[in-house]
Amino acid sequence: MSNHDCKAIVIGVTGGIACGKSEAGRILEEMGFAVCDADRVAHDLMRKGTPTYWQVVAHFGPRILADDGEIARPELARIVFGQPEERSVLDRLVHPAVRHGLESWMAERKSEGLDAAAQVPLLYESGMETLGWDAILCVVDGEERVLGRLARRGLGREDALERIRAQMPLREKAARADVVVQNNGTLDDFKVAMRQAVECCRMKG
């Protein structure tokens, strides 16, 4: 279905860690959606010399810096995932800027009449469910499959479980979303489920 056949929609894509949000984004791109990754927006906002960079460095100190002066994201992640209060500080410093960036991106896509989707892992935790999405789509999968993916990324089981538990429970995200997509089969299964989910999102939009 092209944008000429129906009103363009903007979808918020969320879900648990390693459940398939990035793959969902690639599938949406294949379907003609403009796709934005909130993690990439946050990464850009924390590049050396930006206002957010200086705020983060002022709080966490030089221990989070790589040799080139950029923020070493693995080191920052190690600190915040082990200390919930530090994670809260980081969220307060970064989320408002990410929200502003997403709002601007969404407004541009709407003005262009393009179908758009943004991958926002912490959509509910950061209060970004109020951004004006036509629908929110939540990607879910079973914990053992998620742990397997995280193991392939180099995370041990305990570290992986710590990251899973640092987020809102997946069942709660699914309960709050407009559409839930199971990613517990093959890639082809997931593509079929995503196409069905987009049609549901269009009806809600």
C-alpha positions as CSV (number, residue, x, y, z in Angstrom):
1,M,0.0,0.0,0.0
2,S,1.5,3.3,-1.0
3,N,1.2,6.7,0.7
4,H,-1.1,7.7,-2.2
5,D,-3.6,5.1,-1.1
6,C,-3.9,6.1,2.5
7,K,-2.8,8.6,5.2
8,A,0.8,8.2,6.2
9,I,1.4,7.0,9.7
10,V,4.1,7.3,12.4
11,I,4.8,4.3,14.5
12,G,6.8,4.0,17.7
13,V,8.6,0.7,17.8
14,T,9.7,-0.6,21.2
15,G,10.2,-3.9,23.0
16,G,12.6,-5.7,25.2
17,I,16.4,-5.8,24.8
18,A,17.5,-8.2,22.0
19,C,13.9,-8.9,21.0
20,G,14.3,-7.8,17.4
21,K,13.6,-4.0,17.3
22,S,16.5,-3.4,14.9
23,E,15.3,-6.2,12.6
24,A,11.8,-4.7,12.8
25,G,13.3,-1.4,11.6
26,R,15.0,-3.1,8.7
27,I,11.7,-4.7,7.7
28,L,9.9,-1.4,7.9
29,E,12.5,0.2,5.7
30,E,11.9,-2.6,3.1
31,M,8.2,-1.7,3.3
32,G,9.0,2.0,2.4
33,F,9.1,3.5,5.9
34,A,11.5,6.2,6.9
35,V,13.1,4.8,10.1
36,C,14.9,6.5,12.9
37,D,16.8,4.8,15.7
38,A,16.6,6.7,19.1
39,D,19.8,5.1,20.2
40,R,21.6,6.6,17.3
41,V,20.0,10.0,18.1
42,A,21.3,9.7,21.6
43,H,24.8,8.6,20.3
44,D,24.9,11.7,18.1
45,L,23.8,14.0,21.0
46,M,26.7,12.7,23.1
47,R,29.4,13.3,20.5
48,K,32.4,15.2,21.8
49,G,31.7,18.9,22.2
50,T,27.9,18.8,22.3
51,P,26.0,20.3,25.2
52,T,24.8,16.8,26.3
53,Y,28.4,15.5,26.1
54,W,29.6,18.2,28.5
55,Q,26.7,17.5,30.9
56,V,27.4,13.8,30.9
57,V,31.2,14.2,31.4
58,A,30.6,16.8,34.1
59,H,28.7,14.2,36.1
60,F,30.5,10.9,35.4
61,G,34.0,12.3,35.0
62,P,37.0,11.5,32.8
63,R,36.7,7.7,33.5
64,I,34.1,7.4,30.8
65,L,36.2,8.9,28.1
66,A,38.1,7.0,25.4
67,D,41.6,8.0,24.3
68,D,40.1,10.3,21.6
69,G,38.0,12.2,24.1
70,E,34.7,10.7,22.9
71,I,32.4,9.0,25.5
72,A,33.3,5.3,25.8
73,R,29.8,3.9,25.6
74,P,30.7,0.4,26.9
75,E,32.3,1.9,30.0
76,L,29.3,4.3,30.6
77,A,26.9,1.3,30.1
78,R,28.9,-0.7,32.7
79,I,28.5,2.0,35.2
80,V,24.8,2.8,34.7
81,F,23.6,-0.8,34.5
82,G,25.2,-1.6,37.8
83,Q,23.9,1.5,39.6
84,P,20.3,2.4,39.1
85,E,20.7,5.9,40.6
86,E,23.5,6.7,38.0
87,R,21.3,5.3,35.2
88,S,18.5,7.7,36.4
89,V,21.0,10.6,36.2
90,L,22.0,9.7,32.7
91,D,18.4,9.4,31.6
92,R,17.6,12.9,33.0
93,L,20.6,14.3,31.0
94,V,19.9,12.6,27.7
95,H,16.2,11.8,27.3
96,P,14.9,15.4,26.9
97,A,17.4,16.0,24.1
98,V,16.4,12.7,22.4
99,R,12.8,13.6,22.7
100,H,13.3,17.0,21.1
101,G,15.3,15.3,18.3
102,L,12.5,12.7,17.7
103,E,9.8,15.4,17.7
104,S,11.7,17.3,15.0
105,W,12.2,14.2,12.9
106,M,8.6,13.1,13.2
107,A,7.3,16.6,12.2
108,E,9.6,16.6,9.1
109,R,8.3,13.1,8.0
110,K,4.7,14.2,8.6
111,S,5.2,17.3,6.5
112,E,6.6,15.1,3.7
113,G,3.7,12.7,3.9
114,L,6.0,9.8,4.6
115,D,5.2,6.6,6.5
116,A,7.7,6.7,9.4
117,A,8.8,4.6,12.4
118,A,11.2,5.3,15.2
119,Q,12.9,2.5,17.3
120,V,12.7,3.7,20.9
121,P,13.9,1.0,23.3
122,L,13.0,3.0,26.4
123,L,9.8,4.5,25.0
124,Y,7.7,4.0,28.1
125,E,10.5,4.4,30.6
126,S,11.4,7.8,29.2
127,G,7.7,9.0,28.9
128,M,7.9,9.1,25.1
129,E,4.6,7.4,24.6
130,T,3.1,10.9,24.5
131,L,5.1,11.9,21.4
132,G,2.0,11.7,19.1
133,W,2.5,8.3,17.5
134,D,-0.4,6.9,15.4
135,A,0.4,3.6,17.0
136,I,3.0,2.0,19.3
137,L,4.3,-1.5,18.3
138,C,6.0,-3.7,20.8
139,V,8.4,-6.5,19.7
140,V,8.5,-9.5,22.1
141,D,10.4,-12.8,22.4
142,G,11.1,-15.4,25.1
143,E,13.8,-14.8,27.6
144,E,16.0,-17.8,26.6
145,R,16.1,-16.7,23.0
146,V,16.9,-13.2,24.2
147,L,19.7,-14.5,26.4
148,G,21.0,-16.5,23.4
149,R,21.2,-13.3,21.3
150,L,22.9,-11.4,24.1
151,A,25.4,-14.2,24.5
152,R,26.3,-13.9,20.8
153,R,26.9,-10.2,21.5
154,G,29.4,-11.2,24.2
155,L,27.3,-10.7,27.3
156,G,27.5,-13.3,30.0
157,R,24.2,-14.6,31.5
158,E,24.3,-12.5,34.7
159,D,25.2,-9.3,32.8
160,A,22.4,-10.0,30.3
161,L,19.9,-10.7,33.0
162,E,20.9,-7.4,34.8
163,R,20.2,-5.5,31.5
164,I,16.9,-7.2,31.0
165,R,15.8,-6.4,34.6
166,A,17.0,-2.8,34.3
167,Q,14.1,-2.2,31.8
168,M,10.4,-2.2,32.3
169,P,9.0,-5.8,32.3
170,L,8.3,-6.9,28.8
171,R,4.8,-8.0,29.7
172,E,4.0,-4.5,30.9
173,K,5.4,-2.9,27.6
174,A,3.2,-5.4,25.6
175,A,0.1,-4.6,27.7
176,R,0.5,-0.8,27.0
177,A,1.3,-1.1,23.3
178,D,-1.3,-0.8,20.5
179,V,0.1,-3.8,18.6
180,V,2.3,-6.7,19.8
181,V,4.6,-8.6,17.4
182,Q,6.0,-12.0,18.4
183,N,9.5,-12.7,17.1
184,N,9.8,-16.3,18.1
185,G,10.1,-18.0,14.7
186,T,12.0,-17.5,11.5
187,L,12.9,-14.2,9.9
188,D,10.2,-14.9,7.3
189,D,7.7,-15.5,10.1
190,F,8.7,-12.2,11.6
191,K,8.3,-10.4,8.2
192,V,4.8,-11.7,7.9
193,A,3.9,-10.7,11.5
194,M,5.4,-7.2,10.9
195,R,3.3,-6.7,7.7
196,Q,0.1,-7.7,9.6
197,A,1.1,-5.4,12.5
198,V,1.5,-2.5,10.2
199,E,-2.0,-3.0,8.8
200,C,-3.3,-3.0,12.4
201,C,-1.3,0.2,13.0
202,R,-2.9,1.8,10.0
203,M,-6.4,1.0,11.3
204,K,-5.5,2.6,14.6
205,G,-4.0,5.6,12.9
